[in-house]
Amino acid sequence: MINSHTFNVLFWLKKTSVRRDETLPIYARIYLDSTRVDLSTKQVILEEDWCEKSKRAFKRRKNASLINEELDAMSSNLKKAYLELKDGYAFLFIAFF
């Protein structure tokens, strides 16, 4: 029996939480099948420094490379954790039967 799952991570600005310095928190939205979970990345950015199309900071803005590296690392770690859990589940399923 093979189960197929969809897993995706994207980043978005929480525009309802504007801070005093006018920055917005960056959140990660994780989709597993049809379920979604939002997590704070602990990163903030000005709205004009955020590219809605790429879901990353504009490359020529202050701290953009640092923010984008953090987001890429978070995405990579989340995907790695998902694969480890998925592979572990498959191993347990096979070992059990």
C-alpha positions in Angstrom: 0.0 0.0 0.0 1.5 3.3 -1.1 0.2 6.6 0.3 0.8 9.7 -1.7 1.0 13.0 0.3 1.4 16.5 -0.8 3.7 18.8 1.2 4.5 22.4 0.6 6.0 25.4 2.4 5.4 29.0 1.5 6.1 32.3 3.2 3.7 35.2 3.6 3.4 38.5 5.5 1.0 38.7 8.3 -0.5 42.1 7.4 -2.8 42.3 10.4 0.2 42.5 12.8 1.9 45.7 11.8 4.6 46.6 14.4 5.5 50.1 15.6 8.4 50.3 13.2 6.0 49.4 10.3 7.5 46.0 9.8 5.4 42.9 9.3 6.2 39.4 10.6 7.0 36.7 8.1 5.1 33.5 8.5 5.6 30.0 7.1 2.5 28.3 5.8 2.9 24.5 5.7 0.5 22.4 3.7 0.2 18.6 4.3 -2.5 17.2 2.0 -5.4 19.6 2.6 -4.3 20.7 6.1 -2.4 23.9 6.7 -0.4 25.2 9.6 1.0 28.7 10.1 4.3 29.2 12.0 6.2 32.4 12.8 9.6 32.6 11.3 10.7 35.2 13.9 11.7 37.5 10.9 10.2 40.9 10.1 10.4 43.0 7.0 8.9 46.2 5.5 6.1 45.5 3.1 7.8 47.4 0.3 10.8 45.1 0.7 8.8 41.9 0.1 8.1 40.3 -3.3 4.7 38.8 -3.3 5.5 36.8 -6.5 8.6 35.0 -5.2 7.5 35.1 -1.5 11.0 36.4 -0.6 12.7 39.7 0.2 13.7 41.8 -2.8 17.4 41.0 -3.4 18.7 44.6 -3.4 17.2 45.6 -0.1 18.8 45.9 3.3 19.2 42.5 5.0 17.5 40.7 2.1 20.2 38.1 1.7 20.1 37.3 5.4 16.3 37.0 5.5 16.2 34.9 2.3 18.9 32.6 3.6 16.9 32.1 6.9 13.7 31.4 4.9 15.5 28.9 2.6 17.1 27.1 5.6 13.7 26.9 7.3 12.0 25.6 4.2 14.8 23.0 3.8 14.7 21.9 7.4 10.9 21.5 7.3 11.1 19.4 4.1 13.9 17.3 5.6 11.8 16.7 8.8 8.8 15.8 6.7 10.8 13.3 4.6 12.3 11.7 7.8 8.9 11.3 9.3 7.5 9.9 6.1 10.3 7.4 5.7 10.1 6.5 9.4 6.4 5.9 9.1 6.9 3.7 6.0 9.6 1.7 7.9 7.3 1.2 10.9 4.5 0.2 8.6 6.6 -2.4 6.9 8.2 -3.7 10.1 4.8 -4.0 11.8 3.4 -6.2 9.0 
